Amino acid sequence: TWILGGPIFVGDDENDIDVTLTIEPGTTILGDVDPPQGARGSYLIVSRGSRLVADANASLADKSVRPDPDSVIVFTSSAPRGQRQRGDWGGLVINGAAPINSGTEAEGEGESGLFGGTDVNDDSGILRGVRVEFAGDRVTATDELNGIALQGVGAGTTIDYVQVHYNVDDGTEPFGGTVSQTHMVVTGIGDDSFDGTDGYRGFMQFLIAQQRADDADNGFEISNNGDDPGNATPKSTAIIANATMIGARLDLGSGEISALGSKSDNAVSFREGSNYRVFNVIATGFGKSGFCIEDAETAIEAEAARLRFENNILWNNVTAGSTDANYGGPGCDDAWT
């Protein structure tokens, strides 16, 4: 067991110090919920050029198998069990050198350093058999730490068999880059279960999201670029496939997640000129729509068939009295005409 006593940087991009931090299978990392007065909250930042290897299957010949529960690497809150909550600590930030469309490089959220570059196959390490829970930090209204922020992370990075649980902001969010995410579970996220923007071009496959009635937003919020939706390149052309999305407006019977709440917006929200392609998704229990094209710039991409939404099942994604059961339009509150 290790404790993060504030912002901890792996490597130093500014001074060209590149290192690899290896975390052994079965390790628990606690984010300190009570950092010194005046200090930023606890979170782990992998600097551009450095690597984090957190691999629950490190000792196995076949590293592709589902990790053994005893080998899972857990990032969690230092609060006692039963008292942990969203936002106890900051989360995990990984900075890479893959292309983004918000400039040649950009400053990461939460003062986490620079990211972005020209290396499509940039390798920032391995996350396999990892759980990140009770994290997130709303620094300002526009500067928020996700459970796992993937900032310009490249395709040489492995992210597989990962769960993000009860995060204050998004579960995972790639800011550009080309990294893929497979076998992902996100539960109880306070904002979007999965996000992605700034030219993200990875693959996301075998995904489960389950939202909670107390706080939630979109299942997928997938964008291109908020400052220049139609022209910023490279375009966000990520592929999402084989996902099950369960919103908080579905009555699941009994227990902590059963109460019908006012949270959960759109299962899949395309916005800001997105060119994402979404296949084989089942979505239910979202309150505004199952599928939404949020703005005119994104509608143009859909009409040109650069955005795709195919072979998906949308069921019961609407509040009572709505005239459009599964499809949302401008602002994702009304149907497109």
C-alpha positions in Angstrom: 0.0 0.0 0.0 1.3 3.4 -1.0 -0.1 6.9 -0.2 -0.2 9.9 -2.6 0.4 12.9 -0.4 -0.4 15.6 -3.1 0.3 15.9 -6.8 2.9 13.3 -7.7 4.6 13.6 -11.1 6.2 10.6 -12.9 9.2 12.1 -14.7 9.8 15.7 -15.7 8.9 16.7 -19.3 10.3 20.3 -18.9 13.7 19.0 -18.0 13.7 15.9 -20.3 13.7 13.4 -17.4 11.9 10.4 -18.7 11.2 7.5 -16.3 9.1 4.4 -16.0 7.1 3.8 -12.8 6.1 0.1 -12.3 3.4 -0.8 -9.9 3.3 -4.4 -8.8 0.1 -6.6 -9.2 -2.1 -6.4 -6.1 -0.9 -3.0 -5.0 -3.3 -0.4 -3.5 -2.5 3.3 -4.0 -4.4 5.7 -1.6 -5.0 9.3 -2.5 -4.7 11.4 0.6 -8.1 13.0 1.4 -6.5 15.5 3.8 -3.4 17.1 2.1 -1.5 19.9 3.9 -3.3 23.3 4.0 -2.9 25.2 0.8 -1.7 22.2 -1.2 -3.5 20.8 -4.2 -5.3 17.5 -3.8 -3.6 14.2 -4.3 -3.3 12.8 -7.9 -0.8 11.0 -10.0 0.5 12.6 -13.2 2.5 10.7 -15.8 4.6 13.4 -17.6 5.0 13.4 -21.4 7.8 11.0 -22.3 7.5 8.9 -19.2 5.6 5.7 -18.6 3.3 4.1 -16.0 3.3 0.3 -16.0 0.4 -0.9 -13.8 -0.2 -4.5 -15.1 -2.1 -7.0 -13.1 -1.0 -9.7 -15.6 2.7 -8.8 -15.5 3.8 -12.3 -14.4 1.6 -14.2 -16.9 2.7 -15.5 -20.2 -0.7 -14.7 -21.7 -1.2 -11.1 -20.7 -4.5 -10.8 -22.6 -6.6 -12.9 -20.1 -9.0 -11.3 -17.6 -6.9 -10.4 -14.5 -7.3 -12.4 -11.3 -9.1 -10.2 -8.7 -6.2 -10.6 -6.2 -3.9 -9.1 -8.8 -6.0 -6.0 -9.5 -4.2 -2.7 -8.9 -6.5 -0.3 -7.0 -6.3 3.5 -6.9 -8.7 4.7 -4.2 -9.3 7.1 -1.4 -7.5 7.1 1.9 -10.8 7.5 3.8 -12.0 4.4 5.6 -14.2 1.9 3.7 -17.8 3.0 3.9 -16.8 6.7 4.1 -15.3 7.1 0.7 -17.0 9.4 -1.8 -16.6 11.1 -5.2 -13.8 13.7 -5.2 -11.8 12.4 -2.3 -8.6 12.6 -4.4 -7.7 13.8 -7.9 -7.3 10.7 -10.1 -4.9 9.6 -12.8 -3.5 11.9 -15.5 -1.4 10.5 -18.4 0.3 12.9 -20.8 1.6 11.7 -24.1 3.1 12.9 -27.3 0.5 11.9 -29.9 -1.3 14.4 -32.1 -4.1 16.7 -30.8 -6.2 19.3 -32.7 -6.1 22.0 -30.0 -2.6 23.0 -31.1 0.8 21.3 -31.4 0.7 20.9 -27.7 -1.6 22.0 -24.8 -1.6 22.5 -21.1 -3.3 19.6 -19.2 -6.1 20.0 -16.8 -5.3 20.5 -13.1 -1.8 22.0 -13.9 -0.7 18.6 -15.0 1.8 19.7 -17.6 2.1 19.8 -21.4 0.8 17.1 -23.8 0.6 16.5 -27.5 3.1 16.0 -30.3 3.6 14.1 -33.5 4.1 10.5 -32.4 0.9 8.5 -33.3 2.4 5.4 -31.6 3.6 7.1 -28.5 3.9 4.7 -25.6 2.9 6.0 -22.2 2.8 2.5 -20.6 0.3 -0.1 -19.5 -3.0 0.0 -17.5 -4.3 -3.5 -17.3 -6.4 -4.9 -14.4 -6.7 -1.4 -12.8 -9.5 0.2 -10.8 -9.7 3.9 -10.1 -12.3 5.0 -7.6 -13.7 7.9 -5.6 -11.6 10.4 -7.5 -12.0 13.6 -9.5 -11.4 17.3 -8.6 -13.4 20.3 -9.8 -10.6 22.8 -9.8 -12.8 25.4 -11.6 -16.0 25.2 -13.7 -13.9 24.4 -16.8 -10.9 22.7 -15.2 -11.9 19.3 -13.8 -9.9 16.1 -13.2 -11.4 12.9 -14.6 -11.0 9.4 -13.2 -8.4 8.8 -16.0 -7.4 11.7 -18.2 -5.7 10.5 -21.4 -4.0 13.7 -22.7 -2.4 13.1 -26.1 -1.8 9.5 -25.4 -0.6 7.3 -28.3 -1.5 3.9 -29.7 1.6 2.3 -28.2 -0.1 2.5 -24.8 -2.2 -0.4 -23.5 -5.5 0.2 -21.6 -7.4 -3.0 -20.9 -9.6 -4.4 -18.2 -10.0 -1.1 -16.4 -12.8 0.2 -14.1 -13.5 3.8 -13.0 -15.9 3.9 -10.1 -17.7 6.9 -8.5 -15.7 9.8 -10.0 -16.8 13.4 -9.7 -16.1 14.3 -13.4 -15.9 12.0 -16.4 -14.9 8.3 -16.1 -12.3 8.4 -18.9 -11.6 11.3 -21.3 -9.1 11.3 -24.1 -7.9 14.7 -25.2 -6.7 13.9 -28.7 -4.3 11.0 -29.1 -4.7 7.6 -30.6 -4.8 5.2 -27.6 -7.4 2.4 -27.5 -9.5 1.4 -24.5 -10.9 -2.1 -24.2 -12.8 -4.1 -21.6 -13.8 -0.9 -19.7 -16.4 -0.6 -16.9 -17.5 2.8 -15.5 -20.0 3.0 -12.6 -21.5 5.8 -10.7 -19.8 8.6 -12.6 -20.9 12.1 -11.6 -20.6 13.5 -15.2 -20.1 11.7 -18.5 -19.4 8.0 -18.3 -17.1 8.3 -21.3 -15.9 11.5 -22.9 -13.5 12.3 -25.7 -12.4 15.4 -27.6 -9.6 17.4 -29.4 -9.1 14.9 -32.2 -9.3 11.6 -30.4 -8.7 8.7 -33.0 -8.5 5.6 -30.9 -10.7 2.5 -30.6 -13.1 1.8 -27.7 -14.6 -1.7 -27.5 -16.3 -4.0 -24.9 -17.6 -1.3 -22.6 -20.1 -1.1 -19.8 -21.5 2.0 -18.1 -24.0 2.1 -15.3 -25.1 5.5 -13.9 -26.5 6.4 -10.5 -29.6 8.4 -9.7 -27.8 10.9 -7.4 -25.5 12.4 -10.1 -24.8 11.7 -13.8 -24.7 13.2 -17.3 -24.2 11.6 -20.7 -23.2 8.1 -21.4 -20.9 9.1 -24.2 -20.1 12.8 -24.8 -18.1 12.7 -28.0 -16.7 15.9 -29.6 -14.2 17.3 -32.1 -13.2 20.7 -30.9 -15.2 23.3 -29.0 -13.3 26.3 -30.4 -13.3 25.3 -34.0 -15.8 22.4 -34.5 -15.8 22.2 -38.3 -12.1 22.8 -39.1 -9.9 21.6 -36.3 -7.8 18.7 -37.4 -7.1 15.8 -37.0 -10.8 15.2 -36.7 -12.1 13.1 -33.8 -12.7 9.8 -35.7 -12.7 7.3 -32.8 -14.6 4.1 -33.2 -16.8 2.8 -30.4 -18.2 -0.7 -30.5 -19.9 -3.3 -28.3 -21.1 -1.2 -25.4 -23.9 -1.5 -22.9 -25.1 1.8 -21.4 -27.5 1.8 -18.5 -28.9 5.2 -17.4 -30.2 6.2 -14.0 -33.9 6.5 -15.1 -34.4 2.8 -15.4 -36.0 1.1 -12.4 -33.8 -1.9 -11.6 -35.9 -3.3 -8.8 -34.3 -2.7 -5.4 -31.2 -1.6 -3.7 -28.9 1.4 -3.9 -29.0 1.8 -7.7 -32.8 1.2 -8.1 -34.3 4.7 -7.4 -35.5 6.5 -10.5 -33.7 9.8 -10.5 -33.6 13.1 -12.5 -30.1 12.4 -13.7 -28.8 10.8 -16.9 -29.1 12.8 -20.0 -28.2 11.3 -23.4 -26.8 7.9 -24.0 -24.7 9.0 -26.9 -24.2 12.8 -27.5 -22.4 13.9 -30.7 -21.2 17.5 -30.5 -18.7 20.1 -31.7 -18.2 18.6 -35.1 -17.6 15.1 -34.0 -16.7 12.4 -36.6 -17.0 9.5 -34.2 -18.4 6.1 -35.5 -20.5 4.1 -33.1 -21.6 0.5 -33.6 -23.3 -2.2 -31.7 -24.4 -0.2 -28.6 -27.3 -1.1 -26.3 -28.6 2.0 -24.4 -31.5 2.3 -22.0 -32.7 4.4 -19.1 -31.4 7.8 -20.2 -33.7 10.8 -19.7 -33.3 13.1 -22.7 -32.5 10.7 -25.6 -30.6 7.6 -26.6 -28.9 9.3 -29.5 -28.4 13.0 -29.9 -26.8 15.3 -32.5 -26.3 18.4 -30.4 -25.4 21.2 -32.8 -25.5 22.3 -36.4 -21.7 21.7 -37.0 -22.2 18.1 -36.0 -25.4 17.8 -38.1 -23.3 18.7 -41.2 -20.9 15.9 -40.4 -23.8 13.5 -40.1 -25.3 14.6 -43.4 -21.9 14.0 -45.1 -21.7 10.5 -43.6 -18.5 11.3 -41.7 -20.3 10.6 -38.5 -21.9 7.1 -38.2 -24.3 5.5 -35.8 -25.2 2.0 -36.9 -26.6 -1.3 -35.6 -27.5 0.1 -32.2 -30.4 -0.7 -29.9 -32.1 2.2 -28.1 -34.9 1.5 -25.6 -36.8 3.5 -23.1 -34.5 6.5 -23.2 -37.0 9.3 -22.5 -39.0 11.0 -19.7 -42.7 10.5 -19.6 -44.7 12.6 -22.1 -41.9 13.2 -24.6 -42.9 13.0 -28.3 -39.6 11.6 -29.4 -38.6 8.4 -27.6 -35.0 7.9 -28.5 -33.6 10.7 -30.7 -32.6 14.2 -29.6 -31.8 17.4 -31.5 -30.4 20.8 -30.9 -29.1 21.0 -27.3 -30.3 17.4 -27.0 -33.6 18.6 -25.6 -35.7 18.5 -28.7 -35.9 16.4 -31.8 -34.3 17.6 -35.1 -36.9 18.6 -37.7 
